[in-house]
């Protein structure tokens, strides 16, 4: 089975090489490594060029309309049966991840654990539980896309809705769940994710994220949206106060 690993990047000279090494050192060899670069102006392309003799590597470098436009572009041209998005700066948990996951790829979406790097250290994020997907969505959380393998034909059919500036990946999972796409959890750590650099991890974007989450949930699961609207509003108010306190 062929897999496509995608790294979307722009001016990522500080992080791109670590991610590339992590992908290309995987013991599972039947992969396509697709890098979609947004016409970087730093040394990103120079560093990528060091690996150009590896036949698994494909590079697209051109201006795009943003993160999700680039991710959709990758889905449109990828050749793997499953696709996984690995941001620049993120790495696989170890060199055997893909070899261990391939035998488990028997659902539309197969997802595992991730280790998130935060300011106060590393945290293992696991997703145990029979109804974990819906529970996460109702909480305004989602499966980390660095730990999620999706059938490429499903990704091409659904695509990321680029009207969502930060949480199109959340909306993708909401729509997949609504349409009863099969999902399987495996208790395997997939990636180490830098949760301090991404746009969704920046406190200034929290309110935008919450509005986008609400919009997607309301459009796809209106009954659930109205059932939890009040309690979720209370929780968010408490979180907002805590965020403001942390900012001084």
N, C-alpha and C positions, 0 to 999 in steps of 0.2 A: 504494500500500500504506500502510495506517495503522499507526503505531507508538504504543505506550504507554510513556512514561517515568514511572517511579514514584520519588517521594522519600518515604521514611518518616522522620518526625521527632518529636522531643519536646523542648520548651524549647531550640530551635535558633536563637535570635535572632541569634547571632553569625555563623552560617554559612548560613542558609537563603536569603538574598537572592542571594548569589553563585552558588549552585547554580541558583536559578530563572532568573537572567539568562542563565546558560550554556545552559540548556535552551531558553528562549524565543527566544534569538537564533540558533538553528539555521536554516540556510538552507532545510532541508527542512521544509515547513510542515504536512504531513499527519500531525500528531501529536496525541495526547491526553496532557496532562501532569497526572498524578494525584498529589496530595499527600495522604498519610495521616498525620494528626497525632494524637498520643495525648492530646489535651486539654491542650495546653501552657498554662502559667500565666505565661509571660513575654511578650515582645512578638512571638513567632513569628507568631501569627495576624494581628496588626496589619500586619506586614511582608508577609505573604502577600496581605492584602487590597489592597495597592497595585496588584496585578496582576489583580484580579478581573474587569476588563473584557475580558481576553483570553479569547476563546471556547474556546481549547484547554485552559484550566485547569479542573480539577475538584478540589474540596477535601472531604475527609472528616475531621472532627475529633470524636473520641470516644475514650473510654478503651479500651485494648486489653490483651491479655495478654502483650505483649512484641513484640519486633522481628519475629519470624517470623509471629506472628498477624497483625500489620499487613501484612506482605508478602503473606500468603495472602489477606487481605481485598482487597488491590489486584488480585490475579490474578482473584478472583471477579467483580469488577465492571468490569474494563477492557474497552475496545472495540477495541483495536489487535490486529492479527494477530500481532505480536511484542511482547514486553515486555522492558524493560531497567530494572534497579534502580540508581538513582543516589542515594547517601546525601547527607544534608545536609553540606555542606563539600566535596563532590567536584564537579568540573566536567568538561565535555567538553574534549578536547585542543584543539579549535578549532571554529569555527562551521560547518564543512563535514562534520563526522563523519557525521551521519545521512545526508546526501546521498550520501556515498561508500559507506556500508555497505548501503543499501537494495538496489542491484543484486546484492549478494552473498548476500542472504537466501534461500537455497535448501535449507537443512537445518533439522533440528529445533532445533539449537543452533549459532549462529554466534558466534565469539568472536575478539577481537583483543587488542592489547597495552594495557597501562596503564603510567602513570608513577606510581610510589609515592613519596610524600614521607615520608622518615624523618628521624630526628634528625641523621643524618650526611649529609643531602642528598637529591637526587632520583635515583631508579633506574628505568631502563626495564626492564619485565618483559615478556619475549617468550616465546612458546610454540612454538618451531619443533620439528619432528621428526614422523615418521610416527606413532609410537605415544605421542605426548606426553601424551594424557589419562591413560592407564593409568599411565604413568611418574610423573606428578604425584601421582596418587592413592596410589600405593605409597609415595611420599616423604612423604605426609601433607600435600600441597599440593593446590591446586585452581585452576581458572580463576577469575580475579577476577570477581565478579558485575557489577561496574561496566563490564566489557568484554564481557559475555555477553548476546546477544540470543536469547531463547527463544520458541518458538511459544507463544502464550497458551493454546491448548487443551492443550498438553503440561503447562504449568505448573499449569493447573487440575486435570488428571488426577493428577499426581504430588504437587503441593503440597510445601511444606516441612514436614518432620516436627518438630513443636513440642516433642517430647521431647528434642531436641537444643537445648541452651541457647545454644551458640555456633557450632556448625558444621553447622547444618541445610542450608546451601548446599552444603557438601562432600558431605553425604549425598545431596542431590538429584542431584548430578552422578554419584555412584557408582551410584545406582539407574538413572539415565538410560543410563549406559554399560552396565550389566548387561543392560538391556532393548534394547540395540542401537539406541538412538536415533541418528539421523544427526548428526554433528558436523563442522563446518567451521571451520578456522582461516584468518583473513585477516591479512596483515602490515600492519595499520593501527593506529595508536595511537588508542584510543577515549577514555580518560579520564585525568585527573590525580586520584589518590586520596590522601586524607589517611590515612596508615597510623599516625598517632600517637594518634588519638582513638578509633578503633573498639574495641569490646570484644575482638575477636580479636587486636588488636595489643598488648594490655596483658600484660606479662610474668606478672602474677599469675594470668592465666587459661590459661597455657600447658599446665599439667598437665591441666586440664579438657578443653582442645581435643584433646590427644593421646588421652585416654581415649575421647572421642566419635568421633574419627577411627578408632580401633581397633575400636570397636563396629560402626560402619557397614561397614568393610572386612571384618570377620569375618562379619557377617550376609550380605553380598552376594558376597564372594569369599573364602571360608574357606581354600581351598588357597593362594592368594597370601598371605593373612594369616599362616598358619603358616610359609610358606617364608621370609618376611622378618622374622619376629618377633624372632629373636635379633640379627641385624645392626642392625635398626632400634633395638632396645633399647640397644645399645652406642652408637650415634650419639646417641640421646636423652640418655644418661647424660653424654656429653661436652658436649652443648649445655647441659644443666642446670648443669653445673659452670661453664661459661662465663657463663651468666646470673647465677649466684650471685656470681661474681667481679666482674661488672659492677655488681652491686648493693652491692658492698663487703662 
